[in-house]
Amino acid sequence: MSTISRCIALAIERAEVEVLTFIPSFGANSVYNDYCRLKNQALTVSFHPEVAFSIALGASLLGKRAVTLLKAHGFLKAGNSIIDALYTGVNGGLVIIVFDDEAGRQSDSIVDITPILSAMGLPYRVLGSSEKDLYRLIIDSFVQSEQLKLPYILVVEASEMEKEVIINEDSQSPEKRIICRRSSYQRDITRYILCPLFTKYQYQTLQFRMGKGEIRGRC
C-alpha cells in the first residue's frame, strides 16, 4: 500500500522525468515532498505558475521528460504559456498535474477545471483514488504526451493525497520500464516561433496532432 502522493512521486521517478517544477499549494506539497525524499534532494521551488510551466516546456522541447505540479488556479495563471505549447508541441513527455480543490478547503481554486481543459483542446484525464492502477496511468501519460506531441493533463483531488492505494508490483518491475518515444530538438522556425506569419501552418499542425485535419503546406 502507498499514499496517493507517494504513488504519484514513484510514477514520476519511474518515468525518468528529468525536470520537475512546482508551485507550493494544497496537494502539490505532498507530492513534491515525497518526490524529494525519493531523489534525496530538495528541488527548486517556483512562485509563478507561468514561469514554472515554461521551464518544464523548455526542457520538454529539448527532449527531456518534465512535469509541473500546479493547483487549478495556478493552471489558469499559466494559461498563456500552456496555449503557446499547443502550437510548439513537445518532444519529451510533458505532464501537468493539476491539484483540484473542489470544496475550497485550503485554496482559492474553486473552479471547475475540466470544462476549461476541454475548451482549450488539451488532452487530459481525471484520476480518482478508485483507479485500478493509478501508478501505471501516471506513467502512461508521458507516453501519451509523446505520441500526441502535446502536454498531457492529469487532474487529481488535492484532499485525497493521503488516501492509500495499491501499487501493482508488476508495473514496477525493470522489464516494465517505460519505453521512451521522445524526440530531440531540431531547429524549426515554423514550429518554435509563434507569430502571425506561421499561424495557419501551426494551426493545421495542431489540428493534425489532435486527429482533426491534415497539413496542407508550410505557411
N, C-alpha and C positions, 0 to 999 in steps of 0.2 A: 504494500500500500504506500501511497505517496500523496502529499497535498497537491492540489491543482497547480499552485505556484511552482513547486519543485518539479512537477511533471513538465510544465512549460519550459523551465530552465534547462532540464535534461534534454528535451527535444531540440532546443536551440543549440545546445552544445553538440549533440549528435549530428545535427545538420551541417556542422562545420562552419557555422557563422563566424565571420572574421571581424565584423563591426556591429556593435550594439550601442544604440543611443537611447536615452531615457530621460523623461521628464518626471520628477517626483510627483506622485499622485496616488490616490487610493487604488489598491490592487496592483498597480505597476511597481510600487515599492517592494512588495513581497517577491515578485519575480526577479527584480533587479538584485535583491539581497541574496536570494537562492543561487542566482547565476554567479555572482561574485564569489560565493563560497565554493562553488564548483571549480571556478577558474583560479581560486586562491589569490585574487587580486581585486582591488577596488577600481571600478571603471569610472571614467569621467561622467559627471552629471551635467545635463543640459538644462537651461532655464527658458528657452524659447522653442516652442514646438516646430516652427518652420525651419529654424536652424538645425534642430535635431534630425528632422526628416531629410533635409538637404544633404547633410553629412552622410547619412545612410544611402541616399540616392547616388551620391558621387562615388561611394565605394562600390555600389552595385554596377554602375556604368563601367567601372574598371574590371568587372568580372568577379568581384567578391560577394559572397553571401552576406546580407545585412538584415537587421531587424530594428524597428523602432517601437518603443513602448510608450503609448500615449493614452490619456483619458479622452472621452468623447469630445469635450470642449477643446482640448488640445489639438485633436484631429481637425476640427473646424479652423483653428488658427493656422494650422499648417497647410490648409487647403490650396493656397496659391502654388506652392511648390509641388503638392501632390497632383494638381491638374497639369502642371508642366510635365510631370513624369508620364502622363498618358501619351504625350507626343514623343518624348525622348525614348520611352520604353526602358527596359532594364536588360542587363546582361547576366549578372549573378542574381540569384533569387532574392527578392526584396519583400519582406513581410512586415506589415504594420499590425501590431496587436493593440486593439482598441479596448480599453477597460471601461465598460458601460457601468453606470451607477443609476439604475432606473428609479430608485427611491430617493436619490439625492442625499444619501446618508452622510457622506464626507466630502462632497464636491459640488461644483456648480454645473455639473454635466447632466442636468435634467433635460435631455433632448433625445428624441427617437432617432438614433443614428442610422438605422437600416434604410429608411426612405432616401436619406441623403446619399448613401453609398450607391443605391440603385440609380438615382438621378445623375450622379457623376459617371456612371458606367463602369465602376470599379468591380472587379471580381472579388467576392467576399463570402465568408461563411460564418454563421453564428454558432459558437461552440458552447454547449451546456455541460454541466457536471455529469449528466447521464450518458454522454457519448461512450460508446463501447471501447474505442481505442483512441482516446484523446491524444496520447503521445504520438502515434503514427499519423494522425490527421495533421498535427502541427508540423511534423517533418515534411509530409507530403505537400504542404502549402508552398514550400520553397521550390519544389519541382513544378507545381502549377504555375508559379510566377515565372519560372524559366521557360516553360512551354508557351505561355501566353505573351512573354516579353513585357509583362505589366506588373506593377505592385499588386500583391495579394493581401487582402484584409481579413483578419480574424477578429471577431467580436466576442469578448468574454465578459461575464458578470463579475465586477470587482469584488463584490461581497462574498463570492464563492471560493476565493483563493485558498482558504484554509480547509476546505472540504477535501475528503480523501477519495482517491480514485485508484483503480488497479492499473498498473503499467504492464502491458504484455511483455513478458520476458523475451519472447521470440523476437519482438521488434527491436530489442536492444542488442541482439547477437551481432558479432562482427560481420558475418556474411550478409546481414540485412542492412549494412551501412548504405546510406542513400547514394545512388549514382549521380554524379554531378553532370548536369547538362548545360552549365553556364558557358557563356561566350566571352571572349576577350574584347577589350575596347579597340575599335578601329575608327580612324578619323572619318567623319561623315557629317559635313556641314548641314546637309538637308535634314538630318535627324537631330543633331545636338544644338543647332542654333534656331531658336524659336523667334521667327519674325514673319510678317505678312507675305514675304516673297515665297516662303516654303509652306504656307498654311494648307493649301489644297492637297499637296502631296502628303503632308503629315497627317491630315485628317483621314485621307484614304488609307494610309498605313494603319492608323488606329482602328478603323472600321474592319480592315482585313484581319488584324490580330484578334478582334472580337467576333470574327466569323460573320460579319455583316456586309462585306463588299469585296471588291478587288482593286488592286493597284494598277492604275492605267498609265502612269507616267511619273517622271521625277518631280516636275514642278508645274 
